[in-house]
Amino acid sequence: MIRQETANLNGGKRAELSTRRIHGSSEMADAIRRHAWEGTALGAIQDWSAELVVAVNLMLGSKLISCLIWGPERVLLYNDLYKHLLGTKPASMGEPFLDVWDEIRDQAAGIIGEPWKTGEANIFERVPFRILLNGELVERICTLSNNPVWGDTPEGPRILGLYQSIIDYTDAELVERKLRESEAQLSAIYDSGAVAAALIDAKTFRYLRVNSKLAEMLNQSIETVTGTSVFDLAADVKALRNQLESVARGEALIGVSAEGELANSPGVHRHWHSNYVPVRSEDGEVTGIAAASIETTQQKKAEAALIQNEKLAAVGRLAASIAHEINNPLESVTNLLYLAKTTEEKSEIAEYLDTAEIELRRASAITSQTLRFYKQSTNPVAMTGEALFKSVLSVYQGRLMNSNVAVQERMRAQKTVEVFDGEIRQVLNNLVGNAIDALLPNGGRLLLRSREGTDWSSGDKGVIFTVADTGSGMPSHVLEKVFEPFYTTKGLGGTGLGLWLSKEIMDRHRGRIRVRSSQTPGSSGTVFAVFLPFEAATR
């Protein structure tokens, strides 16, 4: 009885002493105080050396993942943060360090071995470990520092233990790996794509990053282009500066075009089609410009070739009409000259020759009109709607004469439009020619109108030209494709380029071309409306 009371008293004193020596209210502080240290190599807490007590309290108060590896047996003590590395491992407090980390025993021994031998601290940066965590081997990536704890012994100063601090970078490293992988994938896409891509500084307009396609397009190396001003390489691409300055102010530009010469390829006119998007910082400031471009020079050349082919095809289609128009006055001249040769009356000869001269002037007028029709102006000219329509109708007079087609004109537009007249004649010629084709062989009405009006989609004011026919009309599936290149309903007699080219010309003049058609019996026909701003020509 007395012995039991004495044991309880001594146990209480030991618990009280443990509480006084081990500070803090953390889970591991309580676990260390409760642990049966008497059965370990460290012995009871009241018998611990001052160095061990100080080290334990320092470890428990640390804001880092920390542990102590103490004594020759390498006994493990640790703080609350260390627990997440242990997971569901069996009780590890007070166990030999290498037994706790048996799955990485050799790696762990290598990390702590050197400080025990040399007494010098070491550090291992972002070391990958394959540890047993909650029953599974998982990778943890940690930075560890090992600091020897020295103490005085009868044999002199000795290393009593190691204080180990750990920073777990696993989550950050995995995020960084994914970012690196994503960046590598994006770089591969960025560099292997057919689009020339770049990141441009929004203030200096210098290339911050370019892909190989852009460097190839500029005929420079990536290293040379990076850091160079866009305008040093493309000073003669006039629209480029305004486009980039607009994006630097926060406006995205999609599907814009530019043309000009590059500094290292003078004399070579080139075309580009680009998208520009502002890149913003966290506070919303535009810091960069993401650019994606494709060169359309070859496409433009191909389009120019198609346009030229269509012009030649149009000339071919009109050749018969023009030949007929010229043939009539020439036949009259032949007959008049024969009569002049066979008569002896000077007055009659003079009359025959005067008439022949008039017929020759008529032939000359027809040829001059035809040349004027297809000659491309280098500068825009002011034209009235009536003048444009009359120049087109003059080419078709012979064809219309015996076609049973009634032409009805109403010219109300008084103001002139600034246009490249050869191109606009080509558009109207194509529409009038198509309308006449639609009316043959049965005939009908061809309506030509001009009036002043407004394009409500843009607010521009200008002249509206109308070409309408009372033919059979077009079905909906044809209407959907009339402006597509190479689409024709005329078989071998058509190129399928006329209306496509007409739309291209109208786009260059900032105009619009629209079509309506009906196949309803009694009200069938097709109407084309062409809008031209008063100052249509911008080139």
VENRA-V358126 format. One record per backbone hydrogen bond with DSSP energy under -0.5 kcal/mol. NH is the residue of the N-H (numbers start at 1). CO is the residue of the C=O. Records with the same first field share a line. If there is no record, write none. Layout:
BEGIN
NH: CO / CO
END
This chain:
BEGIN
5: 1
6: 2
7: 3
8: 4
9: 5
10: 6
11: 7
12: 8
13: 9
14: 10
15: 11
16: 12
17: 13
18: 14
19: 15
20: 16
21: 17
22: 18
23: 21
30: 26
31: 27
32: 28
33: 29
34: 30
35: 31
37: 35
39: 36
40: 37
43: 37 / 40
47: 44
48: 45
53: 49
54: 50
55: 51
56: 52
57: 53
58: 54
59: 55
60: 56
61: 57
62: 59
65: 166
67: 164
68: 77
69: 162
70: 68 / 75
71: 160
74: 71
75: 70
76: 95
77: 68
79: 66
82: 79
83: 79 / 80
84: 81
85: 82
86: 82 / 83
87: 83
89: 86
94: 76
95: 92
97: 74
99: 96
100: 96
101: 97
102: 99
104: 101
105: 102
108: 104
109: 105
110: 106
111: 107
112: 108
113: 109
114: 110
116: 112
117: 113
118: 114
119: 115
122: 146
124: 144
127: 142
129: 140
131: 129 / 138
133: 131 / 136
134: 132
136: 133
138: 131 / 136
140: 129
142: 127 / 140
143: 167
144: 124
145: 165
146: 122
147: 145 / 163
148: 146
149: 161
150: 148
151: 158
153: 156
156: 153
158: 151
160: 149 / 158
161: 149
162: 69
163: 147
164: 67 / 162
165: 145 / 163
166: 65
167: 143
169: 141 / 167
173: 169
174: 170
175: 171
176: 172
177: 173
178: 174
179: 175
180: 176
181: 177
182: 178
183: 179
184: 180
185: 181
186: 182
187: 183
188: 184
189: 185
190: 186
191: 187
192: 188
193: 189
196: 293
197: 195
198: 291
199: 209
200: 289
201: 206
202: 287
205: 201
207: 228
208: 199
209: 199
211: 197
215: 211
216: 212
217: 213
218: 214
219: 215 / 216
220: 215
225: 221
226: 222
227: 207
228: 225
230: 205
232: 229
233: 229
234: 230
236: 261
237: 234
238: 236 / 259
240: 237
241: 237 / 238
242: 238
243: 239
244: 240
245: 241
246: 242
247: 243
248: 244
249: 245
250: 247
251: 246
252: 250
253: 276
254: 252
256: 274
258: 272
260: 270
263: 233
265: 262
268: 265
269: 267
270: 260
272: 258
273: 294
274: 256
275: 292
276: 253
277: 290
279: 288
280: 278
281: 285
284: 281
287: 279 / 285
288: 279
289: 200
290: 277
291: 198 / 289
292: 275
293: 196
294: 273
296: 271
297: 271
300: 296
301: 297
302: 298
303: 299
304: 300
305: 301
306: 302
307: 303
308: 304
309: 305
310: 306
311: 307
312: 308
313: 309
314: 310
315: 311
316: 312
317: 313
318: 314
319: 315 / 316
320: 316
322: 318
323: 319
324: 320
325: 321
326: 322
327: 323
328: 324
329: 325
330: 326
331: 327
332: 328
333: 329
334: 330
335: 331
336: 332
337: 333
338: 334
339: 335
340: 336
341: 337
342: 338
343: 339
346: 344
349: 345
350: 346
351: 347
352: 348
353: 349
354: 350
355: 351
356: 352
357: 353
358: 354
359: 355
360: 356
361: 357
362: 358
363: 359
364: 360
365: 361
366: 362
367: 363
368: 364
369: 365
370: 366
371: 367
372: 368
373: 369
374: 370
375: 371
381: 419
383: 381 / 417
388: 384
389: 385
390: 386
391: 387
392: 388
393: 389
394: 390
395: 391 / 392
396: 392 / 393
397: 393 / 394
400: 396
401: 397
402: 398
403: 400
405: 400
406: 404 / 444
407: 405
408: 406 / 446
409: 407
410: 448
412: 410 / 450
413: 450
417: 383
418: 534
419: 381 / 417
421: 419
423: 420
424: 420
425: 421
426: 422
427: 423
428: 424
429: 425
430: 426
431: 427
432: 428
433: 429
434: 430
435: 431
436: 432
437: 433
438: 434
439: 435 / 436
440: 436
443: 439
444: 404
446: 406
447: 445 / 468
448: 408 / 446
449: 466
450: 410
451: 464
453: 462
455: 460
456: 454
458: 455
459: 455
460: 455
462: 453
463: 532
464: 451
465: 463 / 530
466: 449
467: 528
468: 447
469: 526
470: 445
472: 438
478: 475
479: 475
480: 476
481: 478
482: 478 / 479
484: 481
486: 496
487: 484 / 496
488: 486
493: 490
494: 491
501: 497
502: 498
503: 499
504: 500
505: 501
506: 502
507: 503
508: 504
509: 505
510: 507
511: 506
512: 531
514: 529
516: 527
518: 525
523: 520
525: 518
526: 469
527: 516
528: 467
529: 514
530: 465
531: 512
532: 463
534: 461
536: 418 / 533
537: 418
538: 508
END
